[in-house]
Amino acid sequence: MKVKQAIRKIIILGGGTAGWMAAAALANNPVFAAIELCLVESDNIGTIGVGEGSTPHLKRFMDNLGISEKDWMERCHASYKTGIDFINWNGDGQQYFHPFYFQMDVKPAEVFFINANARRRGHGNAVKPDAFFSSGVLAKHNLSPRPNKTLPCTNEYGYHFDATELANYLKDYACQRGVRQIIADVVEVSTTQHQQIETLILANGERLSADFFIDASGFSAKLIHKALGVPFQSFAEELLNDSAVTVPVPAPAPALLDSTQTQQAKAQQAKYHTRATALSAGWLWQIPLTHRLGNGYVYSSRHLSANAAAKELLHSVNLPESTQVRFLKLRVGVSDKAWHNNVLAIGLAQSFIEPLEATSIMMTQFTLERFMSLFLRYQLNKQAETLSRQTLNQAVMQLVLGIKDYIQAHYVTSQRSEAYWVAARKVAISQRLTQLLKAWYQGEDFDLLLYQYDQQLAYFRPSWYALLAGMDYRDPKLKRPFEPISAEITAQAISYCQTLVEQYFQPKHS
């Protein structure tokens, strides 16, 4: 079988976090050592800034690059992240914590699962995940997930960071390893008769050619959608949030919490977890960095005007209405293909759900890692080329749809009564999510369904239980046979998590 011509040059279009993640990852991978890498970015386009939190996957990405955690975190004003606190999502003032789960949580988590199953079948009180996972206890006590002594297993945590600084850090890393940066506006894209990208034409008339292109051009998707015409699958009718308004505030001086402090002051003290507070037409993120607290209201423009959203945001974070804010429009959906012909789309050019579970950077990382693992096979011949693209596209779409299911579950289980929340409950959901929610609500075998759908789900058992038990999603009239766990065992599980935190994570001076 005839061998294809080897790829000699790759151009990445677009900087930002996604573009420079690609540049850094490829520059660090020996498979691409003989390939010229070039990144083209405009100095007229800034980082969108709704991706300032991560899942635990980012740690593996930075570790693979050989980057010191202390070094990049310090430069990017980063803080550790133990999970997400969901506040008032049922309109009753209650909250629950979505923890990061690791091996030491297995036993207490099982007690939580049993109690949650008892509750949905009509036995016992509402049960939240917070006290049954180490990261939930860490969040409650405002402690870092970095242990003070060696753990018997690897713990899981994410990060909060300044997205612009992270992109700059990865840019320096990539450029030091031979990636060429070109600052210019691309005004035209030429293609071959076989619908391959051939040349990027810059505003100064220069023409840049390459064998392969990575589209990191954000929502504009200049290559994958505008040049190649790959269809975009909108989720606008399934996920209603299409806008955001943001405002940062400086990090406060350390202070003790007391009952008189405002909600904003308390949020500013939450150093190691994200807060997601439901508002009238969406939700408010609060992300603690070392130098500021990032605040953003993700909302539906069909239910709230931009000015009203800004007013609600500023009121929620206790700032004057005259405070300057930033407005963003969000394109929610996914490209029908992430990889088409000689273009791979990543970041916002490929897909965007919404920032609720901080999955955007994880999607970029997943796509890049899958692409790099397939790259050598892709170059073998036409058959391998086609199979490589199909493999990646199927994997990306499956993950995106799995994330969408989990994000939608936050809305369709809410009991809030505002018009936006009523509409969010009535959106179309997949057959898979329909079956999962029905099984949970009717007290059926939820774990069996999780097992059956295992390969298709982006989130695993602990996350589904945290959400559905945290929202206390159940039929209040249902009473099905179930043997609850004893109060003594429940207390032991809670005590076990508390002891773990005291043993491994408490500051040395305490």
N, C-alpha and C positions, 0 to 999 in steps of 0.2 A: 504494500500500500504506500502511495506517495506521501512523503513527509512534507509538512507545511513549511513555508518560509518562517524562520525564527523571528520573534518579535524583538526589535532592537531599541524601540523608544516608546515610552508611555507618557502621555500628558494627562495631568490631573487638572480639571477646570474648576476653580473655586477653592478658596482657602477655608477659613473658619475651622471649626473643630473637626468636621468630617474630612475635609480635604487634607489637612495636615496630619490627621490620624492615618490616612492612606499613605501619604508621603513617608511618614516615619516607619510604618509597618513594612512597606516595600523596601525601603532603604536598609532596613535591619535584616531582611530575609535574604540568605545567600542565593536563593533561586533567582533573584532579580539583580544579582551583582553585576552582570554584564550588560544590563539594560539601562539605557539613559532615562533618567526620571526628571520630569519637568513639571512644575506647578505654576499655573497662570491664575492670578487673582486680581480683582479690581480693588483699588483703594477707595472706591466710591460706595462699596457695599460693606456694611458692618456685620458682626455676628448677631444673630437674632436674639440670643440670650434667654431662651426658654429652656435650655438644656443645661442647667447648672447643678444637677444632681445625677447620681449614677446608681446602678445596681452593683453588686459585688464583682461582676465580670470585669470591670475596669481595672481592678487590681492586677488581674492576670495579664491584661494588655500591657500595662506599664512594667510589670515584672519581666515580661517577655522582651521588652525593649532594653532591659538592664538598667532602668531608671530608678534611682533612689527615691523612695517614698517621701522622705524628709525634704529632699531637694525640690521635687516638683510641687509638693503641697505648699511649701513655704512661698515659692514664687507665685503660685496661683491662688494664694489666700485661702487655701482649702481647709476644710474641717472634715472629720469623720462622720459617717452616717450609719446609724443603727437601724433605721427603718423610717416609717411614715406614720404620723399620728393623724387619724381621720376624725374631724371634729364636727359635730352637729349635722351629720349626713342624713339623719332621720328627723331633723327639726326639733329634737327633744333635749338638746343641750348635752347629749351623751357623746362619748368618743371611744375609739378603739385604736389599737396599734397594730400595724402590719409589720411584723418583725422579719429580720433576716435570720434564717434558720441554719443551725450547724449541728454537728454530730453530738455535742454534749446536751443538746435539747431533746434528744429522741425520747427519753423516758417521760419527762414532764409533759412534753407535747402530746404523748399518747393519752395521758390523763385528760388533757384539754379536749382532744378529739372525742373521747367517750362522753365527757360532760356536754359537749356541743350536740352530740347525737341524742343524748337524753333530752336536752332542752327542746330540740325541734320535734321530738316525738311526744312532747307534753309533760315532761318530768323535770323538775328543778327550776332554778332561777336562770336568768340570762348569764352567759359566761363569755368573757372576753379573753383574747389571747395574751394580753399584756403580761400577766404574772407567770405564764407558763413557758416563756422563752427568755433566754438570757438577755437578748437585745431589748426586750420590753422592759426588763428590770433596769438595764443600763439607762434607757431613755427616761424612766421615771426618776432616777437619781442623777440624771444629767452627767453620766460618766462616759468616757471614751471607750470604744470597743477594742482599743489596743491594750492587751493585758500587761500587768506589771511583773508577771512571772510566766514561765513557759507553760503553755496549754498542752494537754495530751493529744489535741487534734487542731486542725486549722480552723480558725473562726472566720465568719463571713461578715463583711461590712462593705458599705459603699462610701462615697465621698460627696461633699458639696464643694464647688469650686467656681472661680471666675472663668467663664467660658472663653472670654477674649484672651485672658492670660494663658489658659491651657493651650489654645491654638498657637499663641506666640511661642510657648515653651516647646511644643512639638515642631514648630517651624525651625527653631534653632537646632533642634536635634536632627531633623531631616537634612537641613542645609549643610550641617557639619559632616554629613555622610554622603554628600555629593548631589543632593537634589538641587536642581536649578530653579530659582524663583524668578518669575517674570511678572511685574506689576503692570497690568494693561487691561483695557476694556476690549472684549471680543465683540465685534460688530457684525460678523457674518460667519457662518459655518458652511463649508462646502462638503458635499458627499459624492461618492462614486455612483455609477449606475446600478451597483449591487447594494445600495443603501448602507455603505460603510462610511464612517466619518473619515474625511481625507485631510482637511486643512481648517485651522482656525485663523480667521483674518482679523487682525488687531486694528484699533482705531488709527494707528500711525501707518497702516498699510502693510505692515509685516505679516508674513504668512508662516504659520507654524504647522508642520506636518508630523505625524506619528503613526505607528502601527496600531496602537491601542489607546483608548481614552477612558478616563474615569470622570464621571459627571458628578461633581460635588457643588453644583451651582445653585443649590438651595431650591426654594419653591419655583424659581423660574425654569429649572430643568432644561437648560438650553440645548443639551445634546440628546438626551433620551426621549424627550417629548417634542421639543420644537424642531429639532433637526431630523430625528428619525421617525417621529410621529407615533411612537409607542403610546397606546391609549392609557389614560389615567382613570383609575377606578375610585370615584369619590365616595366617601363615607358620610357625606353631609347630612343624609337623612337618617343615619344610624347613630352618629355621634354629633350632637347639636352644637358643640362649642367650636366657633370659627374665628374668635377674636381674643385678644388679651390686652390688658393695660398694666403697666409695671411702674414701680417706684422703689428705689433702694433707700435705705436709711443707714447712717453710720452705726457701727457696732457700739454698744454702750459700754461704759466702764463697769467692771464687775460690781454686782450689788446683790444683796440678799433678797430673796423673794418674800413678799408678805401679802396679806389679803387685800391691801389697798392698791396694789399695782394694777395698771391697766393690762388688758389682753395683749397689747403691743409690747409692753415691758416684759411680760411673761414669755412671749414668743422670742424676744431678743435673748432671753436667758437659755433658750433651748439650743444648746450648742451642738448637739450630736444627733439630731433627727429633724426631718422635714415635717412641717405642719401643713395639712390640707384641710381647710375649713370651708364647709359648704356655705354659699351665699345665695342670694335670691335667684340668680340666673347662671350659676356656675359655681366655681370654687376659687378660694384664695390660697396660693402657695406662699410659704414663708421658709426661706432657705438661709440658714446661718453660716456666713463665711467669717473669716477671722477679722475682716475689716469692715464688713457691712452685713445688713440683713436684707436679702432680696425678697421683695413682695410682688406678687403678680396675680391678677384676677383673670382667670380664663372663663369666658362667658359666651353666650349665644347672642349674636347681633339681631336675631329674629325676636328676641324677648327683652332686649335691653339696649338702649342707645349707648354710644361711646361715652358721651358726657355723663350719663347716669351711672355707667360702670365706673368711670373715674371717681365720681363722687362717692359711690359705695366703697370703692377700694380705700380711698383716703380716710373715710370715716372709720372703716374697719381697722386701720392701722394708726388711728389717732393723729392724723396729719391735717393741716389746714387745707381747705378746698382750693386755695391759690397755689398749692404745691405743683410743680411741673411733673408731668407723667409722660410715659411713652406708650404709644398705641401700636399694636401689631395685628396683622391679618394672618390667619392660619389656613393652610390648605390641607384638609384632613382626607387621607386616602392613601392609595398605593398604586404604583406603576404596574401595569399588567405584567411587565417583565422587568426585572432588575438588570438583567444582562441581555442585551440585544446586539447582534452582530459584533462590532468591535468597541462597544461601549458598556461599561458597568456603571450603574447609578448607585450612589450611596447617600446617606444622610437624607436631608429634606427633599432632594431631587428624586429619591426613591420612594419614601413613605413617611407619613407622619400620622400618628394616632392622636395623642395629646400628651402633655407632660405629666399626667396624673401619677404614673408609676415610674417615671424617669427612664423610659425604655429607648429613647432616640439614639443615644450613644451606644447602647447595647446592640441595637439593630445594625449600626455602622460597623461595630466590631465584629459581629456575627458574619456580616456579608464579606468583610475583608478577609477574615480567617478562612471562610469557605472558599473564596476566590483563590487565595494563595495555595490552599491545599489541592485545588483542581488545576492550577496553572500549567504544570508540566504536562499533564494529560491533554489539556486543551490544545497544546501546540503540536501534538503528534500528527493528526490527520483530520480530515473533514468530519469523519464519523465521531471521533473523540471530541472534536470541537463542539459539535451539536449536543452530544451527551453531557458535556461539562456545563454548558449553558442551561440545559434542561434541569440538571441536578441542582444547580444553584437557585434557579428561579423557583423550583418547587419548594425548596427548603425555606427560602425567604418568604414566599407567600404563605406557607404554613405557619411560620412564626408570627407574621403580621396578623393573620386572622386569629391566631391563638391569643395574641395580646389584645386584639379588639374585643374578643369575647370577655376577657377578664375585666377590661375597662368598662364595657357596657354593664357588667354585673353590678358595678358600683351605683349606677343610675337606676336600673330597672328594679332594684331591691329597695330603693329609698321610699320613705313614707312622707316626704315633705309635700306640702300642698300648693306651693306657688305654681303658676301656669307653666313655667319652664320645667319644673320637676315632674309635673303631670305629663307633659309632652315627652320628656326623656324616658318615662316609664313605658310609653306606648310605641317606641320605635321598633322597627323590625330587628329581630335577633336570629342568629343561626339556629338550625335544628339542634346542633350540639349543645349550645347554651340553654335552649329551651328544655332539653331533656335533663341537663344538670340541675337547673333551678327547680324543675318539677319534682325531681327525685328528692331534693333537699326539703322542699316545702311540704311534700306529702309524706315525709318520714320514710322514704324508700331507701334502697341500698345505694347510697351516694358513692361509696368507695368503689363499688363494682363498676360504675360508669366512669369514674376517674381512671380506673385500670384499663377499661376498654378504649378510652380516648387518649391514653397516655402519650402516644407518639405525636398527637395533634395539639396538645395543650402547651402553652407557653409557661404556665404556672402549675406548680405541683400542689400536693395535698395540703401542706401547711398554709399556703397562701389562700386557697379556696376556703378552708375552714376559718381562717382569720377574718376574711371578708364576710362570709355568710353568718357566722356566729357573732362577729362584731356588729353587724347590722341587725342582729336578732331577727333574721328573716325566717318566718315560720307561719304556720297556720295556727292561730291562737286557740282554735276549737279542737284541734287534733289531739287525740289521746291514743297512742299505740303502745303495746307492751314493750318495755325496755327496762333492763336492770341497771339502775344508776350506780355509779362508783361511790364508795363511802366518802363521807366528809373528811375522814381521817386521812385517806390516801390523797385526796385533793389537797389538803393542807400540807402533806408531806411533799407533794410535787412543787407547790409554791415555795415552800421552805428550801427545797433543793436548789431552785433557780436563784433564790436570794443568797444562799450559801456560796454557790458558784461565783456569783458576782463579787461577794465579799472576799473570797479566796484569791481570785485572779485579777480583778479589775479595780478594786478600791485603791485610791491614792495611797502611796507608801506612808504618808504622814498621818493617816487616819487610823 
